[in-house]
Amino acid sequence: GENVEQHPSTLSVQEGDSAVIKCTYSDSASNYFPWYKQELGKGPQLIIDIRSNVGEKKDQRIAVTLNKTAKHFSLHITETQPEDSAVYFCAARGGRGSTLGRLYFGRGTQLTVWP
Amino acid sequence: GAGVSQSPSNKVTEKGKDVELRCDPISGHTALYWYRQRLGQGLEFLIYFQGNSAPDKSGLPSDRFSAERTGESVSTLTIQRTQQEDSAVYLCASSLDQGSETQYFGPGTRLLVL
């Protein structure tokens, strides 16, 4: 099955700085890569996603890049704000056979933005 | 419209007891997923329902775990003879259908087994 690795596990930045979280995946058939934000005591919320036919996608202060050859994708948050503090998860959607439809998650990154 | 809802939000039980966790997916969503999230960990796939097809149970960690879904609506995850290692947040997600990539998560049920 798919294996998703996520780094770093914790990330602290000053308000206004940028934050970058990186993930790698193992299954070349995976074709969809969402990023979720989870605040304390809540379920994960989708913040951005990218499909395998696209190299980069941007939504205001958030961007995601995908390198299919290297099998890695990254989340970029610019001009960070304290309310960006949360746990961020990357995921890859299984693209073949019994894995089709499943999301495989990284272990999460605790982002803390200091005012 | 309403999102995915789960109940109870918190559950404390004694080792050996059975528990039932409930998930109400977004109306019209035919695909439903259960995940387990242990403290400080990522989400671990448990089971997947798609319409009236046989569920994908390959993620269930033991035969103490089972889940059912009534048609394309409510799902119940049952854990029998709970163990302390079952303590986790149990998350439910739904998507429009198997071909839809976006999964929408509920707030989760926090289970503590004493």
Boltz contact constraints between the chains, C-beta under 6 A:
constraints:
  - contact:
      token1: [A, 32]
      token2: [B, 101]
      max_distance: 6.0
  - contact:
      token1: [A, 42]
      token2: [B, 107]
      max_distance: 6.0
  - contact:
      token1: [A, 43]
      token2: [B, 91]
      max_distance: 6.0
  - contact:
      token1: [A, 43]
      token2: [B, 105]
      max_distance: 6.0
  - contact:
      token1: [A, 43]
      token2: [B, 106]
      max_distance: 6.0
  - contact:
      token1: [A, 43]
      token2: [B, 107]
      max_distance: 6.0
  - contact:
      token1: [A, 43]
      token2: [B, 108]
      max_distance: 6.0
  - contact:
      token1: [A, 44]
      token2: [B, 105]
      max_distance: 6.0
  - contact:
      token1: [A, 93]
      token2: [B, 101]
      max_distance: 6.0
  - contact:
      token1: [A, 101]
      token2: [B, 98]
      max_distance: 6.0
  - contact:
      token1: [A, 102]
      token2: [B, 45]
      max_distance: 6.0
  - contact:
      token1: [A, 105]
      token2: [B, 42]
      max_distance: 6.0
  - contact:
      token1: [A, 105]
      token2: [B, 43]
      max_distance: 6.0
  - contact:
      token1: [A, 106]
      token2: [B, 42]
      max_distance: 6.0
  - contact:
      token1: [A, 107]
      token2: [B, 42]
      max_distance: 6.0
  - contact:
      token1: [A, 108]
      token2: [B, 42]
      max_distance: 6.0
